[in-house]
Amino acid sequence: MSANLGDLYLRRKHYDEAMKHLKQSLVDMPTMARSHKLIGQTHREQGREEEAQKKFLLYEQLKEDEAKKK
């Protein structure tokens, strides 16, 4: 649920609210790849490219791990 709210706030350019909900989604489920990707997008929108790239890399790693489990 928190990831969905974070995504909604991100789309509306309410970055602080987006980040709050996305971080909460990671407390609930730390390996949720989607939340890491959305946090990366939020960082990028705020001009924090280095932080964004770290989250995108983690997103890719988690997606690979998920694929291996299938």
URJOZI-V134193 format. One record per residue. N is the residue number from 0. RES is the residue in one small letter. OMEGA is omega as a letter, one per 20 degrees, with the letter a starting at -180 (none if undefined). D_CENTER is the distance of its C-alpha to the mean C-alpha in Angstrom with 1 decimal. Layout:
N RES OMEGA D_CENTER
N RES OMEGA D_CENTER
//
This chain:
0 m a 13.2
1 s r 10.8
2 a r 7.8
3 n r 10.6
4 l r 11.7
5 g r 8.5
6 d r 8.6
7 l r 12.3
8 y r 12.3
9 l r 10.2
10 r r 12.9
11 r r 15.5
12 k r 14.6
13 h a 14.4
14 y r 11.9
15 d r 13.0
16 e r 12.9
17 a a 9.4
18 m r 8.3
19 k a 10.8
20 h r 9.7
21 l r 6.1
22 k r 7.8
23 q r 10.5
24 s r 8.9
25 l r 8.4
26 v a 12.0
27 d a 13.1
28 m a 11.6
29 p a 10.4
30 t r 10.4
31 m a 8.2
32 a a 7.0
33 r a 5.5
34 s r 3.0
35 h r 2.8
36 k a 3.8
37 l r 3.1
38 i r 3.2
39 g r 5.5
40 q r 7.1
41 t r 7.7
42 h a 9.2
43 r r 11.1
44 e a 12.5
45 q r 13.7
46 g r 15.4
47 r a 13.7
48 e a 13.8
49 e r 14.3
50 e r 11.2
51 a a 9.2
52 q r 11.3
53 k r 10.7
54 k r 7.0
55 f r 8.3
56 l r 11.1
57 l r 9.6
58 y a 7.9
59 e r 11.5
60 q r 13.1
61 l r 11.7
62 k r 12.6
63 e r 16.0
64 d r 16.5
65 e a 16.1
66 a r 18.5
67 k a 21.0
68 k a 21.1
69 k none 22.3
//
